[in-house]
Amino acid sequence: MINIFLASVMGTVLHLKRRCFACRREQVIKPSERHKTVKCKFCGANIQPSKN
Ligand SMILES: [Zn+2]
């Protein structure tokens, strides 16, 4: 049971990670911004939401 819980948490965290195409750094975005274009906090480039 604990493994299923951990797997779902990991999946959620990974889903909220987005890699900037400009500086190639990963960052965690807010759940509310999951389907929106966000600004990279490192270089300020717009990062499109992933298509899934
Ligand atoms: Zn960037």
N, CA, C, O and the ligand as a Tripos MOL2 file, in Angstrom:
@<TRIPOS>MOLECULE
protein
  209   207    53     0     0
PROTEIN
NO_CHARGES

@<TRIPOS>ATOM
      1 N           0.8360   -1.2140    0.0000 N.3       1 MET1
      2 CA          0.0000    0.0000    0.0000 C.3       1 MET1
      3 C           0.8650    1.2550    0.0000 C.2       1 MET1
      4 O           0.5910    2.2030   -0.7360 O.2       1 MET1
      5 N           1.9040    1.2590    0.8230 N.am      2 ILE2
      6 CA          2.7570    2.4470    0.9040 C.3       2 ILE2
      7 C           3.4700    2.6890   -0.4240 C.2       2 ILE2
      8 O           3.7280    3.8360   -0.7920 O.2       2 ILE2
      9 N           3.7890    1.6150   -1.1420 N.am      3 ASN3
     10 CA          4.4580    1.7870   -2.4310 C.3       3 ASN3
     11 C           3.5450    2.4460   -3.4520 C.2       3 ASN3
     12 O           3.9890    3.2640   -4.2580 O.2       3 ASN3
     13 N           2.2750    2.0880   -3.4160 N.am      4 ILE4
     14 CA          1.3180    2.6970   -4.3430 C.3       4 ILE4
     15 C           1.1860    4.1900   -4.0380 C.2       4 ILE4
     16 O           1.1060    5.0230   -4.9410 O.2       4 ILE4
     17 N           1.1650    4.4990   -2.7510 N.am      5 PHE5
     18 CA          1.0750    5.9040   -2.3520 C.3       5 PHE5
     19 C           2.2900    6.6780   -2.8410 C.2       5 PHE5
     20 O           2.1600    7.7540   -3.4240 O.2       5 PHE5
     21 N           3.4610    6.1260   -2.6010 N.am      6 LEU6
     22 CA          4.6960    6.8000   -3.0220 C.3       6 LEU6
     23 C           4.7450    6.9740   -4.5320 C.2       6 LEU6
     24 O           5.1610    8.0190   -5.0310 O.2       6 LEU6
     25 N           4.3200    5.9470   -5.2550 N.am      7 ALA7
     26 CA          4.3380    6.0250   -6.7160 C.3       7 ALA7
     27 C           3.4350    7.1550   -7.2000 C.2       7 ALA7
     28 O           3.7880    7.8700   -8.1380 O.2       7 ALA7
     29 N           2.2870    7.3200   -6.5750 N.am      8 SER8
     30 CA          1.3750    8.3650   -7.0230 C.3       8 SER8
     31 C           1.9290    9.7460   -6.6770 C.2       8 SER8
     32 O           1.7570   10.6990   -7.4370 O.2       8 SER8
     33 N           2.5910    9.8460   -5.5300 N.am      9 VAL9
     34 CA          3.2160   11.1230   -5.1600 C.3       9 VAL9
     35 C           4.3360   11.4570   -6.1330 C.2       9 VAL9
     36 O           4.4480   12.5920   -6.5960 O.2       9 VAL9
     37 N           5.1570   10.4730   -6.4380 N.am     10 MET10
     38 CA          6.2520   10.6930   -7.3790 C.3      10 MET10
     39 C           5.7160   11.1130   -8.7420 C.2      10 MET10
     40 O           6.2560   12.0150   -9.3840 O.2      10 MET10
     41 N           4.6590   10.4540   -9.1720 N.am     11 GLY11
     42 CA          4.0590   10.7950  -10.4540 C.3      11 GLY11
     43 C           3.5570   12.2140  -10.4740 C.2      11 GLY11
     44 O           3.7120   12.9220  -11.4690 O.2      11 GLY11
     45 N           2.9570   12.6330   -9.3820 N.am     12 THR12
     46 CA          2.4490   14.0030   -9.3030 C.3      12 THR12
     47 C           3.5920   15.0010   -9.3460 C.2      12 THR12
     48 O           3.5180   16.0130  -10.0420 O.2      12 THR12
     49 N           4.6350   14.7160   -8.6100 N.am     13 VAL13
     50 CA          5.7830   15.6280   -8.5780 C.3      13 VAL13
     51 C           6.4380   15.7130   -9.9460 C.2      13 VAL13
     52 O           6.7740   16.7990  -10.4170 O.2      13 VAL13
     53 N           6.6170   14.5600  -10.5790 N.am     14 LEU14
     54 CA          7.2610   14.5540  -11.8920 C.3      14 LEU14
     55 C           6.4130   15.2890  -12.9150 C.2      14 LEU14
     56 O           6.9390   15.9670  -13.7970 O.2      14 LEU14
     57 N           5.1100   15.1520  -12.7950 N.am     15 HIS15
     58 CA          4.2300   15.8080  -13.7500 C.3      15 HIS15
     59 C           4.3310   17.3280  -13.6380 C.2      15 HIS15
     60 O           4.0700   18.0490  -14.6010 O.2      15 HIS15
     61 N           4.7110   17.8040  -12.4570 N.am     16 LEU16
     62 CA          4.7900   19.2450  -12.2520 C.3      16 LEU16
     63 C           6.1870   19.7950  -12.5250 C.2      16 LEU16
     64 O           6.4650   20.9720  -12.2950 O.2      16 LEU16
     65 N           7.0410   18.9340  -13.0100 N.am     17 LYS17
     66 CA          8.3710   19.4040  -13.3850 C.3      17 LYS17
     67 C           8.3660   19.7480  -14.8640 C.2      17 LYS17
     68 O           7.8040   19.0230  -15.6850 O.2      17 LYS17
     69 N           8.9860   20.8410  -15.1800 N.am     18 ARG18
     70 CA          9.0430   21.2310  -16.5790 C.3      18 ARG18
     71 C          10.4470   21.7210  -16.9030 C.2      18 ARG18
     72 O          11.0570   22.4490  -16.1200 O.2      18 ARG18
     73 N          10.9450   21.3230  -18.0440 N.am     19 ARG19
     74 CA         12.2870   21.7360  -18.4390 C.3      19 ARG19
     75 C          12.1940   22.9240  -19.3770 C.2      19 ARG19
     76 O          11.4350   22.9170  -20.3460 O.2      19 ARG19
     77 N          12.9680   23.9240  -19.0750 N.am     20 CYS20
     78 CA         13.0200   25.1050  -19.9280 C.3      20 CYS20
     79 C          13.7930   24.7800  -21.1960 C.2      20 CYS20
     80 O          14.8930   24.2300  -21.1330 O.2      20 CYS20
     81 N          13.2240   25.1180  -22.3440 N.am     21 PHE21
     82 CA         13.8990   24.8230  -23.6100 C.3      21 PHE21
     83 C          15.0740   25.7570  -23.8340 C.2      21 PHE21
     84 O          15.9950   25.4340  -24.5840 O.2      21 PHE21
     85 N          15.0460   26.9060  -23.1910 N.am     22 ALA22
     86 CA         16.0950   27.9070  -23.4220 C.3      22 ALA22
     87 C          17.3410   27.6310  -22.5840 C.2      22 ALA22
     88 O          18.4510   27.6130  -23.1150 O.2      22 ALA22
     89 N          17.1680   27.4180  -21.2870 N.am     23 CYS23
     90 CA         18.3390   27.2020  -20.4350 C.3      23 CYS23
     91 C          18.4450   25.7460  -19.9870 C.2      23 CYS23
     92 O          19.4190   25.3580  -19.3430 O.2      23 CYS23
     93 N          17.4350   24.9420  -20.3320 N.am     24 ARG24
     94 CA         17.4520   23.4970  -20.0730 C.3      24 ARG24
     95 C          17.5100   23.1580  -18.5910 C.2      24 ARG24
     96 O          18.0010   22.0930  -18.2160 O.2      24 ARG24
     97 N          17.0250   24.0340  -17.7660 N.am     25 ARG25
     98 CA         16.9590   23.7360  -16.3340 C.3      25 ARG25
     99 C          15.5450   23.2930  -15.9850 C.2      25 ARG25
    100 O          14.5640   23.7820  -16.5450 O.2      25 ARG25
    101 N          15.4670   22.3690  -15.0600 N.am     26 GLU26
    102 CA         14.1550   21.8820  -14.6290 C.3      26 GLU26
    103 C          13.6610   22.7070  -13.4600 C.2      26 GLU26
    104 O          14.4340   23.1510  -12.6120 O.2      26 GLU26
    105 N          12.3650   22.8990  -13.4370 N.am     27 GLN27
    106 CA         11.7650   23.5910  -12.3190 C.3      27 GLN27
    107 C          10.3970   23.0090  -12.0410 C.2      27 GLN27
    108 O           9.7420   22.4710  -12.9340 O.2      27 GLN27
    109 N           9.9790   23.1180  -10.8130 N.am     28 VAL28
    110 CA          8.6630   22.6270  -10.4230 C.3      28 VAL28
    111 C           7.6850   23.7740  -10.5250 C.2      28 VAL28
    112 O           7.9340   24.8710  -10.0250 O.2      28 VAL28
    113 N           6.5570   23.5070  -11.1870 N.am     29 ILE29
    114 CA          5.5510   24.5430  -11.3540 C.3      29 ILE29
    115 C           4.3730   24.2700  -10.4300 C.2      29 ILE29
    116 O           4.2270   23.1720   -9.8940 O.2      29 ILE29
    117 N           3.5450   25.2760  -10.2550 N.am     30 LYS30
    118 CA          2.3770   25.1150   -9.3910 C.3      30 LYS30
    119 C           1.3440   24.2360  -10.0840 C.2      30 LYS30
    120 O           1.2200   24.2630  -11.3090 O.2      30 LYS30
    121 N           0.5980   23.4510   -9.2960 N.am     31 PRO31
    122 CA         -0.4670   22.6220   -9.8960 C.3      31 PRO31
    123 C          -1.4610   23.4540  -10.6870 C.2      31 PRO31
    124 O          -1.9870   22.9890  -11.6980 O.2      31 PRO31
    125 N          -1.7280   24.6720  -10.2470 N.am     32 SER32
    126 CA         -2.7010   25.5180  -10.9430 C.3      32 SER32
    127 C          -2.1720   26.0000  -12.2820 C.2      32 SER32
    128 O          -2.9410   26.4500  -13.1310 O.2      32 SER32
    129 N          -0.8550   25.9090  -12.4760 N.am     33 GLU33
    130 CA         -0.2600   26.3710  -13.7340 C.3      33 GLU33
    131 C           0.1170   25.2170  -14.6490 C.2      33 GLU33
    132 O           0.8470   25.3880  -15.6260 O.2      33 GLU33
    133 N          -0.3920   24.0440  -14.3150 N.am     34 ARG34
    134 CA         -0.0020   22.8340  -15.0280 C.3      34 ARG34
    135 C          -0.3580   22.9040  -16.5130 C.2      34 ARG34
    136 O           0.3750   22.3890  -17.3570 O.2      34 ARG34
    137 N          -1.4910   23.5460  -16.8260 N.am     35 HIS35
    138 CA         -1.9370   23.5850  -18.2210 C.3      35 HIS35
    139 C          -1.7210   24.9620  -18.8370 C.2      35 HIS35
    140 O          -2.2940   25.2810  -19.8790 O.2      35 HIS35
    141 N          -0.8980   25.7680  -18.1930 N.am     36 LYS36
    142 CA         -0.6650   27.1090  -18.7040 C.3      36 LYS36
    143 C           0.7880   27.2740  -19.1090 C.2      36 LYS36
    144 O           1.6570   26.5020  -18.7040 O.2      36 LYS36
    145 N           1.0310   28.2950  -19.9130 N.am     37 THR37
    146 CA          2.4040   28.6640  -20.2200 C.3      37 THR37
    147 C           2.9690   29.4170  -19.0290 C.2      37 THR37
    148 O           2.3770   30.3860  -18.5540 O.2      37 THR37
    149 N           4.1190   28.9620  -18.5530 N.am     38 VAL38
    150 CA          4.7270   29.6100  -17.3900 C.3      38 VAL38
    151 C           6.0590   30.2300  -17.7890 C.2      38 VAL38
    152 O           6.6510   29.8680  -18.8060 O.2      38 VAL38
    153 N           6.5110   31.1560  -16.9810 N.am     39 LYS39
    154 CA          7.8080   31.7760  -17.2320 C.3      39 LYS39
    155 C           8.8850   31.0420  -16.4580 C.2      39 LYS39
    156 O           8.7140   30.7080  -15.2850 O.2      39 LYS39
    157 N           9.9880   30.7980  -17.1290 N.am     40 CYS40
    158 CA         11.1260   30.1720  -16.4770 C.3      40 CYS40
    159 C          11.6460   31.1060  -15.3940 C.2      40 CYS40
    160 O          11.8640   32.2930  -15.6350 O.2      40 CYS40
    161 N          11.8430   30.5550  -14.1940 N.am     41 LYS41
    162 CA         12.2960   31.4170  -13.1080 C.3      41 LYS41
    163 C          13.7870   31.7060  -13.1890 C.2      41 LYS41
    164 O          14.3090   32.5410  -12.4490 O.2      41 LYS41
    165 N          14.4620   31.0180  -14.0850 N.am     42 PHE42
    166 CA         15.9010   31.2430  -14.2310 C.3      42 PHE42
    167 C          16.2130   32.2600  -15.3210 C.2      42 PHE42
    168 O          17.0220   33.1650  -15.1120 O.2      42 PHE42
    169 N          15.5740   32.1190  -16.4900 N.am     43 CYS43
    170 CA         15.9230   32.9880  -17.6090 C.3      43 CYS43
    171 C          14.7350   33.8010  -18.1250 C.2      43 CYS43
    172 O          14.9270   34.7000  -18.9440 O.2      43 CYS43
    173 N          13.5140   33.5100  -17.6680 N.am     44 GLY44
    174 CA         12.3650   34.3100  -18.0410 C.3      44 GLY44
    175 C          11.6950   33.9050  -19.3310 C.2      44 GLY44
    176 O          10.7430   34.5560  -19.7620 O.2      44 GLY44
    177 N          12.1780   32.8230  -19.9700 N.am     45 ALA45
    178 CA         11.5700   32.3530  -21.2060 C.3      45 ALA45
    179 C          10.2100   31.7170  -20.9100 C.2      45 ALA45
    180 O           9.9910   31.1790  -19.8250 O.2      45 ALA45
    181 N           9.3140   31.7820  -21.8720 N.am     46 ASN46
    182 CA          8.0270   31.1280  -21.7300 C.3      46 ASN46
    183 C           8.1800   29.6390  -21.9700 C.2      46 ASN46
    184 O           8.8330   29.2210  -22.9270 O.2      46 ASN46
    185 N           7.5790   28.8410  -21.1050 N.am     47 ILE47
    186 CA          7.6320   27.3930  -21.2660 C.3      47 ILE47
    187 C           6.2130   26.9080  -21.5020 C.2      47 ILE47
    188 O           5.3180   27.1140  -20.6830 O.2      47 ILE47
    189 N           6.0330   26.2560  -22.6460 N.am     48 GLN48
    190 CA          4.7140   25.7290  -23.0080 C.3      48 GLN48
    191 C           4.3590   24.5280  -22.1480 C.2      48 GLN48
    192 O           5.2480   23.7970  -21.7130 O.2      48 GLN48
    193 N           3.0630   24.3110  -21.8940 N.am     49 PRO49
    194 CA          2.6740   23.0950  -21.2040 C.3      49 PRO49
    195 C           2.9270   21.8780  -22.0560 C.2      49 PRO49
    196 O           2.8220   21.9330  -23.2810 O.2      49 PRO49
    197 N           3.2600   20.7760  -21.4090 N.am     50 SER50
    198 CA          3.5120   19.5540  -22.1620 C.3      50 SER50
    199 C           2.2040   18.9930  -22.6940 C.2      50 SER50
    200 O           1.1490   19.2050  -22.0950 O.2      50 SER50
    201 N           2.2590   18.2870  -23.8030 N.am     51 LYS51
    202 CA          1.0560   17.8300  -24.4810 C.3      51 LYS51
    203 C           0.6380   16.4490  -24.0160 C.2      51 LYS51
    204 O           0.7860   15.4740  -24.7530 O.2      51 LYS51
    205 N           0.1220   16.3540  -22.8130 N.am     52 ASN52
    206 CA         -0.4460   15.0630  -22.3870 C.3      52 ASN52
    207 C          -1.4770   15.2570  -21.2900 C.2      52 ASN52
    208 O          -2.0580   14.2830  -20.8100 O.2      52 ASN52
    209 ZN         15.0740   29.0350  -18.6620 Zn       53 ZN53
@<TRIPOS>BOND
     1     1     2 1
     2     2     3 1
     3     3     4 2
     4     3     5 am
     5     5     6 1
     6     6     7 1
     7     7     8 2
     8     7     9 am
     9     9    10 1
    10    10    11 1
    11    11    12 2
    12    11    13 am
    13    13    14 1
    14    14    15 1
    15    15    16 2
    16    15    17 am
    17    17    18 1
    18    18    19 1
    19    19    20 2
    20    19    21 am
    21    21    22 1
    22    22    23 1
    23    23    24 2
    24    23    25 am
    25    25    26 1
    26    26    27 1
    27    27    28 2
    28    27    29 am
    29    29    30 1
    30    30    31 1
    31    31    32 2
    32    31    33 am
    33    33    34 1
    34    34    35 1
    35    35    36 2
    36    35    37 am
    37    37    38 1
    38    38    39 1
    39    39    40 2
    40    39    41 am
    41    41    42 1
    42    42    43 1
    43    43    44 2
    44    43    45 am
    45    45    46 1
    46    46    47 1
    47    47    48 2
    48    47    49 am
    49    49    50 1
    50    50    51 1
    51    51    52 2
    52    51    53 am
    53    53    54 1
    54    54    55 1
    55    55    56 2
    56    55    57 am
    57    57    58 1
    58    58    59 1
    59    59    60 2
    60    59    61 am
    61    61    62 1
    62    62    63 1
    63    63    64 2
    64    63    65 am
    65    65    66 1
    66    66    67 1
    67    67    68 2
    68    67    69 am
    69    69    70 1
    70    70    71 1
    71    71    72 2
    72    71    73 am
    73    73    74 1
    74    74    75 1
    75    75    76 2
    76    75    77 am
    77    77    78 1
    78    78    79 1
    79    79    80 2
    80    79    81 am
    81    81    82 1
    82    82    83 1
    83    83    84 2
    84    83    85 am
    85    85    86 1
    86    86    87 1
    87    87    88 2
    88    87    89 am
    89    89    90 1
    90    90    91 1
    91    91    92 2
    92    91    93 am
    93    93    94 1
    94    94    95 1
    95    95    96 2
    96    95    97 am
    97    97    98 1
    98    98    99 1
    99    99   100 2
   100    99   101 am
   101   101   102 1
   102   102   103 1
   103   103   104 2
   104   103   105 am
   105   105   106 1
   106   106   107 1
   107   107   108 2
   108   107   109 am
   109   109   110 1
   110   110   111 1
   111   111   112 2
   112   111   113 am
   113   113   114 1
   114   114   115 1
   115   115   116 2
   116   115   117 am
   117   117   118 1
   118   118   119 1
   119   119   120 2
   120   119   121 am
   121   121   122 1
   122   122   123 1
   123   123   124 2
   124   123   125 am
   125   125   126 1
   126   126   127 1
   127   127   128 2
   128   127   129 am
   129   129   130 1
   130   130   131 1
   131   131   132 2
   132   131   133 am
   133   133   134 1
   134   134   135 1
   135   135   136 2
   136   135   137 am
   137   137   138 1
   138   138   139 1
   139   139   140 2
   140   139   141 am
   141   141   142 1
   142   142   143 1
   143   143   144 2
   144   143   145 am
   145   145   146 1
   146   146   147 1
   147   147   148 2
   148   147   149 am
   149   149   150 1
   150   150   151 1
   151   151   152 2
   152   151   153 am
   153   153   154 1
   154   154   155 1
   155   155   156 2
   156   155   157 am
   157   157   158 1
   158   158   159 1
   159   159   160 2
   160   159   161 am
   161   161   162 1
   162   162   163 1
   163   163   164 2
   164   163   165 am
   165   165   166 1
   166   166   167 1
   167   167   168 2
   168   167   169 am
   169   169   170 1
   170   170   171 1
   171   171   172 2
   172   171   173 am
   173   173   174 1
   174   174   175 1
   175   175   176 2
   176   175   177 am
   177   177   178 1
   178   178   179 1
   179   179   180 2
   180   179   181 am
   181   181   182 1
   182   182   183 1
   183   183   184 2
   184   183   185 am
   185   185   186 1
   186   186   187 1
   187   187   188 2
   188   187   189 am
   189   189   190 1
   190   190   191 1
   191   191   192 2
   192   191   193 am
   193   193   194 1
   194   194   195 1
   195   195   196 2
   196   195   197 am
   197   197   198 1
   198   198   199 1
   199   199   200 2
   200   199   201 am
   201   201   202 1
   202   202   203 1
   203   203   204 2
   204   203   205 am
   205   205   206 1
   206   206   207 1
   207   207   208 2
@<TRIPOS>SUBSTRUCTURE
     1 MET1         2 RESIDUE 1 A MET
     2 ILE2         6 RESIDUE 1 A ILE
     3 ASN3        10 RESIDUE 1 A ASN
     4 ILE4        14 RESIDUE 1 A ILE
     5 PHE5        18 RESIDUE 1 A PHE
     6 LEU6        22 RESIDUE 1 A LEU
     7 ALA7        26 RESIDUE 1 A ALA
     8 SER8        30 RESIDUE 1 A SER
     9 VAL9        34 RESIDUE 1 A VAL
    10 MET10       38 RESIDUE 1 A MET
    11 GLY11       42 RESIDUE 1 A GLY
    12 THR12       46 RESIDUE 1 A THR
    13 VAL13       50 RESIDUE 1 A VAL
    14 LEU14       54 RESIDUE 1 A LEU
    15 HIS15       58 RESIDUE 1 A HIS
    16 LEU16       62 RESIDUE 1 A LEU
    17 LYS17       66 RESIDUE 1 A LYS
    18 ARG18       70 RESIDUE 1 A ARG
    19 ARG19       74 RESIDUE 1 A ARG
    20 CYS20       78 RESIDUE 1 A CYS
    21 PHE21       82 RESIDUE 1 A PHE
    22 ALA22       86 RESIDUE 1 A ALA
    23 CYS23       90 RESIDUE 1 A CYS
    24 ARG24       94 RESIDUE 1 A ARG
    25 ARG25       98 RESIDUE 1 A ARG
    26 GLU26      102 RESIDUE 1 A GLU
    27 GLN27      106 RESIDUE 1 A GLN
    28 VAL28      110 RESIDUE 1 A VAL
    29 ILE29      114 RESIDUE 1 A ILE
    30 LYS30      118 RESIDUE 1 A LYS
    31 PRO31      122 RESIDUE 1 A PRO
    32 SER32      126 RESIDUE 1 A SER
    33 GLU33      130 RESIDUE 1 A GLU
    34 ARG34      134 RESIDUE 1 A ARG
    35 HIS35      138 RESIDUE 1 A HIS
    36 LYS36      142 RESIDUE 1 A LYS
    37 THR37      146 RESIDUE 1 A THR
    38 VAL38      150 RESIDUE 1 A VAL
    39 LYS39      154 RESIDUE 1 A LYS
    40 CYS40      158 RESIDUE 1 A CYS
    41 LYS41      162 RESIDUE 1 A LYS
    42 PHE42      166 RESIDUE 1 A PHE
    43 CYS43      170 RESIDUE 1 A CYS
    44 GLY44      174 RESIDUE 1 A GLY
    45 ALA45      178 RESIDUE 1 A ALA
    46 ASN46      182 RESIDUE 1 A ASN
    47 ILE47      186 RESIDUE 1 A ILE
    48 GLN48      190 RESIDUE 1 A GLN
    49 PRO49      194 RESIDUE 1 A PRO
    50 SER50      198 RESIDUE 1 A SER
    51 LYS51      202 RESIDUE 1 A LYS
    52 ASN52      206 RESIDUE 1 A ASN
    53 ZN53       209 GROUP 0 **** ****
